[in-house]
């Protein structure tokens, strides 16, 4: 059984979207969080805003001394959708995501989160799955070129019908069967589906290379203590299955946006208390 350390934790700028990206970086430094997941959103970092926002982002991150551990372009609220029935939307989405994959390579994190897309709910599930898989296969061709893995992420049924449970998640991963298609497990959709983190490790094993650790009631992406999940159950599953990757605190509920650093501090301190003690150098 492995140990889970605070040094595996990462922050994300999602909660800081109404603050400048520089403020987010400074906040992570003040909190002592050394790893970040870059949330690709406007106005922090998005190709909707300018032709090439990457040089400025690289400079800011380099000067901060923080380590980028993953790229997460917004995929659920923006007009992007890898499972869209409309070919033009799928094509535009694939080309946009390639830019974010290139950014992931340039930021030396070599990992991009990928949501399954949102098919029409009044049409056959299989059709949405087919469109999503077509986009995934096209993105994987580029994955091999730039050496950036895609971490296919679990979502709640309210967000997408395509990965609302373990069986859905596994179907895409096992059907495609490509080393560059990996898994990001988020505790919110897992809990909302009445499943357990251990179930995902039992089925998908070392395909799980990224993790989002959030409270929920059952959903909400809450800070720990505001929901009804059992953090020790999740952490013990990570220990039992020898998870050694990064763990993003995707605290994102609207109630925290007015003072993100305050709530991030509370969440970070809570998790540190439940994790293993770092070994002395």
PALUMVEX-522305 format. One record per residue (C-alpha): x, z, y; residue number from 1; residue in one letter. Coordinates in nm, 2 decimals. Example, Ala and Ser with C-alpha at 12.3 -4.5 7.8 and 13.67 -1.06 7.14 Angstrom:
rec X = 1.23; Z = 0.78; Y = -0.45; k = 1; r = A .
rec X = 1.37; Z = 0.71; Y = -0.11; k = 2; r = S .
% end
This chain:
rec X = 0.00; Z = 0.00; Y = 0.00; k = 1; r = X .
rec X = 0.14; Z = -0.10; Y = 0.34; k = 2; r = X .
rec X = 0.11; Z = 0.07; Y = 0.67; k = 3; r = X .
rec X = -0.06; Z = -0.05; Y = 0.98; k = 4; r = X .
rec X = 0.12; Z = 0.01; Y = 1.31; k = 5; r = X .
rec X = 0.02; Z = -0.01; Y = 1.68; k = 6; r = X .
rec X = 0.29; Z = -0.27; Y = 1.73; k = 7; r = X .
rec X = 0.07; Z = -0.51; Y = 1.54; k = 8; r = X .
rec X = -0.20; Z = -0.48; Y = 1.80; k = 9; r = X .
rec X = -0.26; Z = -0.76; Y = 2.06; k = 10; r = X .
rec X = -0.47; Z = -0.78; Y = 2.37; k = 11; r = X .
rec X = -0.66; Z = -1.08; Y = 2.49; k = 12; r = X .
rec X = -0.76; Z = -1.19; Y = 2.84; k = 13; r = X .
rec X = -1.12; Z = -1.25; Y = 2.74; k = 14; r = X .
rec X = -1.24; Z = -0.93; Y = 2.90; k = 15; r = X .
rec X = -1.03; Z = -1.00; Y = 3.21; k = 16; r = X .
rec X = -1.19; Z = -1.34; Y = 3.28; k = 17; r = X .
rec X = -1.31; Z = -1.22; Y = 3.62; k = 18; r = X .
rec X = -0.96; Z = -1.11; Y = 3.72; k = 19; r = X .
rec X = -0.65; Z = -1.33; Y = 3.76; k = 20; r = X .
rec X = -0.44; Z = -1.41; Y = 3.46; k = 21; r = X .
rec X = -0.14; Z = -1.24; Y = 3.63; k = 22; r = X .
rec X = -0.35; Z = -0.92; Y = 3.66; k = 23; r = X .
rec X = -0.42; Z = -0.94; Y = 3.29; k = 24; r = X .
rec X = -0.05; Z = -0.97; Y = 3.21; k = 25; r = X .
rec X = 0.04; Z = -0.68; Y = 3.44; k = 26; r = X .
rec X = -0.24; Z = -0.47; Y = 3.28; k = 27; r = X .
rec X = -0.10; Z = -0.53; Y = 2.93; k = 28; r = X .
rec X = 0.24; Z = -0.41; Y = 3.05; k = 29; r = X .
rec X = 0.09; Z = -0.10; Y = 3.21; k = 30; r = X .
rec X = -0.09; Z = -0.02; Y = 2.88; k = 31; r = X .
rec X = 0.22; Z = -0.08; Y = 2.67; k = 32; r = X .
rec X = 0.07; Z = -0.36; Y = 2.47; k = 33; r = X .
rec X = 0.34; Z = -0.61; Y = 2.39; k = 34; r = X .
rec X = 0.14; Z = -0.89; Y = 2.21; k = 35; r = X .
rec X = -0.13; Z = -1.12; Y = 2.36; k = 36; r = X .
rec X = -0.38; Z = -1.37; Y = 2.23; k = 37; r = X .
rec X = -0.43; Z = -1.63; Y = 2.50; k = 38; r = X .
rec X = -0.80; Z = -1.70; Y = 2.55; k = 39; r = X .
rec X = -0.83; Z = -2.05; Y = 2.68; k = 40; r = X .
rec X = -1.09; Z = -2.02; Y = 2.95; k = 41; r = X .
rec X = -1.14; Z = -2.12; Y = 3.31; k = 42; r = X .
rec X = -0.98; Z = -2.02; Y = 3.54; k = 43; r = X .
rec X = -0.70; Z = -1.86; Y = 3.34; k = 44; r = X .
rec X = -0.60; Z = -2.16; Y = 3.12; k = 45; r = X .
rec X = -0.81; Z = -2.46; Y = 3.04; k = 46; r = X .
rec X = -0.77; Z = -2.83; Y = 3.05; k = 47; r = X .
rec X = -1.10; Z = -2.86; Y = 3.23; k = 48; r = X .
rec X = -0.93; Z = -2.71; Y = 3.54; k = 49; r = X .
rec X = -0.63; Z = -2.94; Y = 3.58; k = 50; r = X .
rec X = -0.44; Z = -3.21; Y = 3.39; k = 51; r = X .
rec X = -0.16; Z = -2.98; Y = 3.27; k = 52; r = X .
rec X = -0.21; Z = -2.60; Y = 3.32; k = 53; r = X .
rec X = 0.07; Z = -2.52; Y = 3.06; k = 54; r = X .
rec X = 0.38; Z = -2.50; Y = 3.28; k = 55; r = X .
rec X = 0.24; Z = -2.23; Y = 3.50; k = 56; r = X .
rec X = 0.11; Z = -2.04; Y = 3.20; k = 57; r = X .
rec X = 0.45; Z = -2.05; Y = 3.03; k = 58; r = X .
rec X = 0.63; Z = -1.93; Y = 3.34; k = 59; r = X .
rec X = 0.39; Z = -1.64; Y = 3.39; k = 60; r = X .
rec X = 0.42; Z = -1.53; Y = 3.02; k = 61; r = X .
rec X = 0.80; Z = -1.57; Y = 3.02; k = 62; r = X .
rec X = 0.83; Z = -1.35; Y = 3.32; k = 63; r = X .
rec X = 0.60; Z = -1.09; Y = 3.17; k = 64; r = X .
rec X = 0.81; Z = -1.05; Y = 2.86; k = 65; r = X .
rec X = 0.49; Z = -1.04; Y = 2.65; k = 66; r = X .
rec X = 0.47; Z = -1.22; Y = 2.31; k = 67; r = X .
rec X = 0.20; Z = -1.48; Y = 2.25; k = 68; r = X .
rec X = 0.07; Z = -1.44; Y = 1.89; k = 69; r = X .
rec X = -0.22; Z = -1.68; Y = 1.89; k = 70; r = X .
rec X = -0.42; Z = -1.94; Y = 2.10; k = 71; r = X .
rec X = -0.80; Z = -1.90; Y = 2.12; k = 72; r = X .
rec X = -0.97; Z = -2.18; Y = 2.32; k = 73; r = X .
rec X = -1.33; Z = -2.10; Y = 2.41; k = 74; r = X .
rec X = -1.55; Z = -2.26; Y = 2.15; k = 75; r = X .
rec X = -1.89; Z = -2.12; Y = 2.17; k = 76; r = X .
rec X = -2.00; Z = -2.13; Y = 2.54; k = 77; r = X .
rec X = -1.82; Z = -2.45; Y = 2.66; k = 78; r = X .
rec X = -1.95; Z = -2.80; Y = 2.59; k = 79; r = X .
rec X = -1.72; Z = -2.83; Y = 2.28; k = 80; r = X .
rec X = -1.84; Z = -2.85; Y = 1.92; k = 81; r = X .
rec X = -1.66; Z = -2.97; Y = 1.61; k = 82; r = X .
rec X = -1.98; Z = -2.97; Y = 1.42; k = 83; r = X .
rec X = -2.19; Z = -3.17; Y = 1.67; k = 84; r = X .
rec X = -2.40; Z = -3.45; Y = 1.53; k = 85; r = X .
rec X = -2.30; Z = -3.66; Y = 1.83; k = 86; r = X .
rec X = -1.97; Z = -3.84; Y = 1.75; k = 87; r = X .
rec X = -1.87; Z = -3.85; Y = 2.12; k = 88; r = X .
rec X = -1.89; Z = -3.47; Y = 2.14; k = 89; r = X .
rec X = -1.69; Z = -3.43; Y = 1.82; k = 90; r = X .
rec X = -1.43; Z = -3.68; Y = 1.93; k = 91; r = X .
rec X = -1.39; Z = -3.51; Y = 2.27; k = 92; r = X .
rec X = -1.36; Z = -3.17; Y = 2.11; k = 93; r = X .
rec X = -1.09; Z = -3.28; Y = 1.87; k = 94; r = X .
rec X = -0.88; Z = -3.43; Y = 2.14; k = 95; r = X .
rec X = -0.92; Z = -3.12; Y = 2.36; k = 96; r = X .
rec X = -0.82; Z = -2.89; Y = 2.07; k = 97; r = X .
rec X = -0.51; Z = -3.09; Y = 2.01; k = 98; r = X .
rec X = -0.40; Z = -3.01; Y = 2.36; k = 99; r = X .
rec X = -0.45; Z = -2.64; Y = 2.28; k = 100; r = X .
rec X = -0.26; Z = -2.68; Y = 1.96; k = 101; r = X .
rec X = 0.03; Z = -2.84; Y = 2.15; k = 102; r = X .
rec X = 0.02; Z = -2.54; Y = 2.39; k = 103; r = X .
rec X = 0.03; Z = -2.30; Y = 2.09; k = 104; r = X .
rec X = 0.35; Z = -2.48; Y = 1.97; k = 105; r = X .
rec X = 0.50; Z = -2.47; Y = 2.32; k = 106; r = X .
rec X = 0.42; Z = -2.09; Y = 2.34; k = 107; r = X .
rec X = 0.59; Z = -2.05; Y = 2.01; k = 108; r = X .
rec X = 0.29; Z = -1.87; Y = 1.84; k = 109; r = X .
rec X = 0.21; Z = -2.17; Y = 1.61; k = 110; r = X .
rec X = -0.15; Z = -2.04; Y = 1.55; k = 111; r = X .
rec X = -0.48; Z = -2.15; Y = 1.69; k = 112; r = X .
rec X = -0.81; Z = -2.00; Y = 1.62; k = 113; r = X .
rec X = -1.09; Z = -2.24; Y = 1.52; k = 114; r = X .
rec X = -1.46; Z = -2.17; Y = 1.51; k = 115; r = X .
rec X = -1.67; Z = -2.39; Y = 1.27; k = 116; r = X .
rec X = -1.89; Z = -2.54; Y = 1.54; k = 117; r = X .
rec X = -2.26; Z = -2.52; Y = 1.59; k = 118; r = X .
rec X = -2.49; Z = -2.77; Y = 1.40; k = 119; r = X .
rec X = -2.85; Z = -2.81; Y = 1.48; k = 120; r = X .
rec X = -3.05; Z = -2.54; Y = 1.30; k = 121; r = X .
rec X = -3.35; Z = -2.76; Y = 1.23; k = 122; r = X .
rec X = -3.13; Z = -3.00; Y = 1.03; k = 123; r = X .
rec X = -2.97; Z = -2.96; Y = 0.68; k = 124; r = X .
rec X = -2.68; Z = -2.72; Y = 0.66; k = 125; r = X .
rec X = -2.49; Z = -2.97; Y = 0.46; k = 126; r = X .
rec X = -2.49; Z = -3.22; Y = 0.75; k = 127; r = X .
rec X = -2.34; Z = -2.97; Y = 0.99; k = 128; r = X .
rec X = -2.08; Z = -2.87; Y = 0.73; k = 129; r = X .
rec X = -1.99; Z = -3.24; Y = 0.68; k = 130; r = X .
rec X = -1.93; Z = -3.30; Y = 1.05; k = 131; r = X .
rec X = -1.73; Z = -2.98; Y = 1.09; k = 132; r = X .
rec X = -1.51; Z = -3.06; Y = 0.79; k = 133; r = X .
rec X = -1.45; Z = -3.41; Y = 0.93; k = 134; r = X .
rec X = -1.32; Z = -3.26; Y = 1.25; k = 135; r = X .
rec X = -1.12; Z = -3.00; Y = 1.07; k = 136; r = X .
rec X = -0.94; Z = -3.27; Y = 0.86; k = 137; r = X .
rec X = -0.86; Z = -3.46; Y = 1.18; k = 138; r = X .
rec X = -0.72; Z = -3.15; Y = 1.34; k = 139; r = X .
rec X = -0.51; Z = -3.07; Y = 1.03; k = 140; r = X .
rec X = -0.34; Z = -3.40; Y = 1.06; k = 141; r = X .
rec X = -0.21; Z = -3.29; Y = 1.40; k = 142; r = X .
rec X = -0.14; Z = -2.94; Y = 1.26; k = 143; r = X .
rec X = 0.13; Z = -3.08; Y = 1.04; k = 144; r = X .
rec X = 0.28; Z = -3.27; Y = 1.33; k = 145; r = X .
rec X = 0.31; Z = -2.98; Y = 1.56; k = 146; r = X .
rec X = 0.34; Z = -2.70; Y = 1.30; k = 147; r = X .
rec X = 0.04; Z = -2.51; Y = 1.42; k = 148; r = X .
rec X = -0.19; Z = -2.34; Y = 1.17; k = 149; r = X .
rec X = -0.57; Z = -2.34; Y = 1.23; k = 150; r = X .
rec X = -0.72; Z = -1.99; Y = 1.17; k = 151; r = X .
rec X = -1.08; Z = -2.07; Y = 1.07; k = 152; r = X .
rec X = -1.28; Z = -1.78; Y = 1.21; k = 153; r = X .
rec X = -1.59; Z = -1.60; Y = 1.08; k = 154; r = X .
rec X = -1.89; Z = -1.59; Y = 1.32; k = 155; r = X .
rec X = -2.23; Z = -1.42; Y = 1.33; k = 156; r = X .
rec X = -2.54; Z = -1.60; Y = 1.22; k = 157; r = X .
rec X = -2.65; Z = -1.60; Y = 1.59; k = 158; r = X .
rec X = -2.34; Z = -1.79; Y = 1.69; k = 159; r = X .
rec X = -2.32; Z = -2.04; Y = 1.40; k = 160; r = X .
rec X = -2.48; Z = -2.10; Y = 1.07; k = 161; r = X .
rec X = -2.16; Z = -2.23; Y = 0.92; k = 162; r = X .
rec X = -1.95; Z = -1.91; Y = 0.86; k = 163; r = X .
rec X = -2.21; Z = -1.63; Y = 0.87; k = 164; r = X .
rec X = -2.09; Z = -1.48; Y = 0.54; k = 165; r = X .
rec X = -1.79; Z = -1.48; Y = 0.30; k = 166; r = X .
rec X = -1.93; Z = -1.76; Y = 0.09; k = 167; r = X .
rec X = -1.96; Z = -1.99; Y = 0.39; k = 168; r = X .
rec X = -1.61; Z = -1.91; Y = 0.51; k = 169; r = X .
rec X = -1.46; Z = -1.96; Y = 0.16; k = 170; r = X .
rec X = -1.64; Z = -2.29; Y = 0.11; k = 171; r = X .
rec X = -1.45; Z = -2.46; Y = 0.39; k = 172; r = X .
rec X = -1.12; Z = -2.30; Y = 0.31; k = 173; r = X .
rec X = -1.14; Z = -2.38; Y = -0.06; k = 174; r = X .
rec X = -1.28; Z = -2.73; Y = -0.02; k = 175; r = X .
rec X = -1.01; Z = -2.84; Y = 0.22; k = 176; r = X .
rec X = -0.73; Z = -2.65; Y = 0.05; k = 177; r = X .
rec X = -0.46; Z = -2.71; Y = 0.30; k = 178; r = X .
rec X = -0.18; Z = -2.45; Y = 0.38; k = 179; r = X .
rec X = -0.24; Z = -2.51; Y = 0.75; k = 180; r = X .
rec X = -0.60; Z = -2.41; Y = 0.73; k = 181; r = X .
rec X = -0.60; Z = -2.03; Y = 0.73; k = 182; r = X .
rec X = -0.85; Z = -1.75; Y = 0.80; k = 183; r = X .
rec X = -0.92; Z = -1.52; Y = 1.09; k = 184; r = X .
rec X = -1.14; Z = -1.23; Y = 0.99; k = 185; r = X .
rec X = -1.35; Z = -1.06; Y = 1.26; k = 186; r = X .
rec X = -1.50; Z = -0.73; Y = 1.18; k = 187; r = X .
rec X = -1.81; Z = -0.79; Y = 1.39; k = 188; r = X .
rec X = -1.96; Z = -1.08; Y = 1.18; k = 189; r = X .
rec X = -1.84; Z = -0.92; Y = 0.86; k = 190; r = X .
rec X = -2.03; Z = -0.60; Y = 0.95; k = 191; r = X .
rec X = -2.33; Z = -0.80; Y = 1.07; k = 192; r = X .
rec X = -2.35; Z = -0.98; Y = 0.74; k = 193; r = X .
rec X = -2.34; Z = -0.64; Y = 0.55; k = 194; r = X .
rec X = -2.01; Z = -0.73; Y = 0.39; k = 195; r = X .
rec X = -1.68; Z = -0.55; Y = 0.38; k = 196; r = X .
rec X = -1.33; Z = -0.66; Y = 0.50; k = 197; r = X .
rec X = -1.20; Z = -0.59; Y = 0.14; k = 198; r = X .
rec X = -1.44; Z = -0.86; Y = 0.01; k = 199; r = X .
rec X = -1.26; Z = -1.12; Y = 0.22; k = 200; r = X .
rec X = -0.92; Z = -1.01; Y = 0.11; k = 201; r = X .
rec X = -1.03; Z = -1.01; Y = -0.26; k = 202; r = X .
rec X = -1.16; Z = -1.37; Y = -0.23; k = 203; r = X .
rec X = -0.92; Z = -1.53; Y = 0.03; k = 204; r = X .
rec X = -0.60; Z = -1.32; Y = -0.02; k = 205; r = X .
rec X = -0.30; Z = -1.45; Y = 0.17; k = 206; r = X .
rec X = -0.51; Z = -1.71; Y = 0.34; k = 207; r = X .
rec X = -0.60; Z = -1.44; Y = 0.59; k = 208; r = X .
rec X = -0.33; Z = -1.45; Y = 0.85; k = 209; r = X .
rec X = -0.51; Z = -1.31; Y = 1.16; k = 210; r = X .
rec X = -0.75; Z = -1.03; Y = 1.23; k = 211; r = X .
rec X = -0.99; Z = -0.93; Y = 1.50; k = 212; r = X .
rec X = -1.06; Z = -0.55; Y = 1.49; k = 213; r = X .
rec X = -1.38; Z = -0.47; Y = 1.70; k = 214; r = X .
rec X = -1.66; Z = -0.22; Y = 1.68; k = 215; r = X .
rec X = -2.02; Z = -0.33; Y = 1.68; k = 216; r = X .
rec X = -2.38; Z = -0.21; Y = 1.64; k = 217; r = X .
rec X = -2.38; Z = -0.43; Y = 1.44; k = 218; r = X .
rec X = -2.25; Z = -0.69; Y = 1.68; k = 219; r = X .
rec X = -2.14; Z = -0.68; Y = 2.04; k = 220; r = X .
rec X = -1.76; Z = -0.68; Y = 2.02; k = 221; r = X .
rec X = -1.75; Z = -0.33; Y = 2.15; k = 222; r = X .
rec X = -1.47; Z = -0.09; Y = 2.20; k = 223; r = X .
rec X = -1.42; Z = 0.16; Y = 1.92; k = 224; r = X .
rec X = -1.66; Z = 0.46; Y = 1.95; k = 225; r = X .
rec X = -1.94; Z = 0.25; Y = 2.11; k = 226; r = X .
rec X = -2.06; Z = 0.10; Y = 1.79; k = 227; r = X .
rec X = -2.14; Z = 0.21; Y = 1.43; k = 228; r = X .
rec X = -1.85; Z = 0.07; Y = 1.23; k = 229; r = X .
rec X = -1.60; Z = 0.27; Y = 1.04; k = 230; r = X .
rec X = -1.25; Z = 0.19; Y = 1.17; k = 231; r = X .
rec X = -1.08; Z = 0.37; Y = 0.89; k = 232; r = X .
rec X = -1.26; Z = 0.16; Y = 0.63; k = 233; r = X .
rec X = -1.13; Z = -0.16; Y = 0.79; k = 234; r = X .
rec X = -0.77; Z = -0.02; Y = 0.84; k = 235; r = X .
rec X = -0.76; Z = 0.11; Y = 0.48; k = 236; r = X .
rec X = -0.85; Z = -0.24; Y = 0.36; k = 237; r = X .
rec X = -0.57; Z = -0.39; Y = 0.56; k = 238; r = X .
rec X = -0.33; Z = -0.13; Y = 0.41; k = 239; r = X .
rec X = -0.46; Z = -0.18; Y = 0.05; k = 240; r = X .
rec X = -0.41; Z = -0.56; Y = 0.07; k = 241; r = X .
rec X = -0.07; Z = -0.53; Y = 0.24; k = 242; r = X .
rec X = -0.18; Z = -0.71; Y = 0.56; k = 243; r = X .
rec X = 0.13; Z = -0.75; Y = 0.78; k = 244; r = X .
rec X = -0.01; Z = -0.98; Y = 1.06; k = 245; r = X .
rec X = -0.13; Z = -0.92; Y = 1.41; k = 246; r = X .
rec X = -0.46; Z = -0.75; Y = 1.50; k = 247; r = X .
rec X = -0.63; Z = -0.86; Y = 1.82; k = 248; r = X .
rec X = -0.85; Z = -0.61; Y = 2.01; k = 249; r = X .
rec X = -1.12; Z = -0.86; Y = 2.11; k = 250; r = X .
rec X = -1.32; Z = -0.61; Y = 2.32; k = 251; r = X .
rec X = -1.55; Z = -0.84; Y = 2.51; k = 252; r = X .
rec X = -1.89; Z = -0.69; Y = 2.59; k = 253; r = X .
rec X = -2.01; Z = -0.75; Y = 2.94; k = 254; r = X .
rec X = -2.04; Z = -0.37; Y = 3.01; k = 255; r = X .
rec X = -1.66; Z = -0.34; Y = 3.02; k = 256; r = X .
rec X = -1.59; Z = -0.63; Y = 3.26; k = 257; r = X .
rec X = -1.60; Z = -0.44; Y = 3.59; k = 258; r = X .
rec X = -1.30; Z = -0.23; Y = 3.48; k = 259; r = X .
rec X = -1.13; Z = -0.39; Y = 3.18; k = 260; r = X .
rec X = -0.80; Z = -0.19; Y = 3.19; k = 261; r = X .
rec X = -0.99; Z = 0.14; Y = 3.17; k = 262; r = X .
rec X = -1.18; Z = 0.04; Y = 2.86; k = 263; r = X .
rec X = -0.88; Z = -0.14; Y = 2.70; k = 264; r = X .
rec X = -0.68; Z = 0.18; Y = 2.74; k = 265; r = X .
rec X = -0.95; Z = 0.38; Y = 2.57; k = 266; r = X .
rec X = -0.98; Z = 0.13; Y = 2.29; k = 267; r = X .
rec X = -0.60; Z = 0.10; Y = 2.24; k = 268; r = X .
rec X = -0.55; Z = 0.48; Y = 2.24; k = 269; r = X .
rec X = -0.83; Z = 0.52; Y = 1.98; k = 270; r = X .
rec X = -0.68; Z = 0.26; Y = 1.75; k = 271; r = X .
rec X = -0.32; Z = 0.40; Y = 1.78; k = 272; r = X .
rec X = -0.45; Z = 0.74; Y = 1.68; k = 273; r = X .
rec X = -0.60; Z = 0.59; Y = 1.36; k = 274; r = X .
rec X = -0.30; Z = 0.38; Y = 1.27; k = 275; r = X .
rec X = 0.03; Z = 0.48; Y = 1.11; k = 276; r = X .
rec X = 0.31; Z = 0.63; Y = 1.30; k = 277; r = X .
rec X = 0.58; Z = 0.39; Y = 1.40; k = 278; r = X .
rec X = 0.91; Z = 0.45; Y = 1.22; k = 279; r = X .
rec X = 1.19; Z = 0.58; Y = 1.43; k = 280; r = X .
rec X = 1.47; Z = 0.33; Y = 1.49; k = 281; r = X .
% end
